[in-house]
Amino acid sequence: MNIVIVSGTNREGSMSLKMANKLVAQYEAEGASVQLIDLATLPQDIFVPSIYKEKPESFAPFHEPILNADGILFVVPEYNGSFPGILKYYIDLWQFPEAFEGRCVAYVGIAAGMWGSLRAVEHLQGVMGYRNAFQFPERIFVNNLYARWDFSSNTIQKLHDKEIDIEELLQKQTKHFLKFCADNR
């Protein structure tokens, strides 16, 4: 299974990239071929008005994996109640309809606040739904990320004993999303 994981911001040293790297390891452990797209490494020559007519060769390593993916997992941080503008810009550069139609997509929302990027993921779901992607229904929202993240082990800790185990949810999502992608090839 060919999975692309998109770290949904270009912020240097982002928690999105930390979470995306964690998820790369999980998907690889399940036997998937995984490519990470780090928006912080987008080439500077794509930030020109002419980009919508003609894509430079430097964009190909960021676009071809999308076209070849069985599934795309978005790690979505919340910026001002939505997903980052750089993620929208990146998606706007995808080839239509080939990059969207019937593409399996899943979401992990992350936020420092209490809602875990719920709005951001819902906004991104609207974009993907508009373009006819197959949306995997098991979304994960990680709230209070800085309080939960164990930087020494790259794991997500419970804040309270009676809480749902997010690590367990991420493992289930990984397995279930791979099956969803296989079922919708």
N, C-alpha and C positions, 0 to 999 in steps of 0.2 A: 504494500500500500504506500502510495506517494503522498506525504503530508507536508504542507507548508505551514509554518508557524510564523505569524506576523506580530512582531513587537510593535504595538500601536502608537509609539511616540518617537520623536527624534531627540528627546531630552537626554543629554549626556549623563551616564551613570544611572539610568532609570530603573525603577523597580519592575517596569514592564519587561525589560530585557532580562533581569534576574529571573522573573517568573517564566519567561519564554525559554530560557536556557534549561530551567528545571523541567519544563514540559518536553523539550527536545529529548532529554534523557529518558523520560517516561515512555514516549512513543517509540524510541529506538529499542528500549527494553522489551517492547511488545512486538518487535520485528519490523516496524515501519521504516521506510526510507524517509528521512526528515530533512527539510531545508529550512533554515531560519532566515527570515527577512528582518533585518534591523534597519528601521527607517532613519536612524542616525547616520547611516552610511550611504544614503541616497546620493547620487552624483550631483554636483552643483549645477551642471549644465542642463538639468531638467527644469530649472526654475526660470523659464523664459516663456513669454506669451506664445511663441511658435510651437511649443511642445505638443499642442493638441493636433496639429497637422502632421508633424514629423518628429518621431522619437529618435534621439541619438542612440548610437550603439551602446553607450554606457548604461542605458536603461534596461537592456536585454536581460542581464542577470537578476533583475528585480521583477521582470515581467514573465519571462519564460517559465520559471517554476510555477507560477499561478496557472498558466495555460496547461501545464503538465500534471497538475495536482489532482489527486483523487479527493482530497479534502483540504480545507484551509481552516486553521484555528487562529482566531484573533485574540490576542491578549490586549484588553481594552482598558486603558486608564481613563479616569474621569477628569475632564478639564472643563470647568465652568458649566457643569450640568450636561455635558455631551462628550463625544469622543474628540480627540485632537484633530485640528485642521490638517495637519500633515498626513494623517491617515486618510482623510477624505480626498486630499489632493492626490495621494498615491492611487487610491481606488479610481479616481476620475481619469487617470492615465491608462487604465486597463483597456484592452481591446474589447469592443462590444460587438456582438453578444458572446463571443467565444470564451471570454474569461468568467462570465457570470452564469449563463444558461445551464441549469442542472448541476452547478458546482455545489458540493457539500460544504457547509460552513458551520463552525461551532464557536463558542465564545467563553472566555474567562474574563470577567470584569474585576478590576482591582482599584481600590481607592483608599486613601488615608482616612476618609470619613466613614460615617456609619452606614451608608447605603450601598457600598461596594460596587459602585459604577453601574447601578441599575439603569439609570437614565441613558448613560452613554451606550450601553449594550442595546437598549431598546431603540435608540436612534440609529445605530448601525444595522440592526435587524431591519429597520424600515428601508434603508438603502439596499441591502442585500435582497430583501423581499421584492422590492420594486424591479430588480434586475433578474428575478426568477431563480435565485439560488435555492438549493434545498437546505433548509435550516434545521439543524439538529436541536431538539427541544431541551436538552439537559444543559442549561446555562449554569455557570458557577459565578457567584459574586463573593469576592473576598473583601470584607470591610476591615477598617482599622489595620491596614496592612503593616504599617511600621511597628505596631505593637505586637503583631502576630509573627512577623518574619524572624526566624532565627538565622542570623547572618553567618554563623559558624557552620551550620549544617544545611543551609538553604531549604529549610522546612518551615511549614506553617503551623504554629502552635495554637492550641485552644486558649482562649482568654478565660473561660469558665468550664468547669467539669461537665456540665450538662449540655454543652454546645455540640453541634454537629462537627464531626472531624473533617476538615476541609481536605486534608491529605487523602483521606479515603474517597471523598467526592471526586477529587482530581483523577485518582486511579480508575474509578468507575467510568468517569467521563471518557478517559483515554480508551478503555476497552470498548465501550459502547459506541463511541464515535468511529472507531475503526470498523466495527461491524456495520454501522450506518453507511459508511462510505462504500464498503464492499457490496452491500445490498442495493446501492443506488448507482453503481457503475454503469 
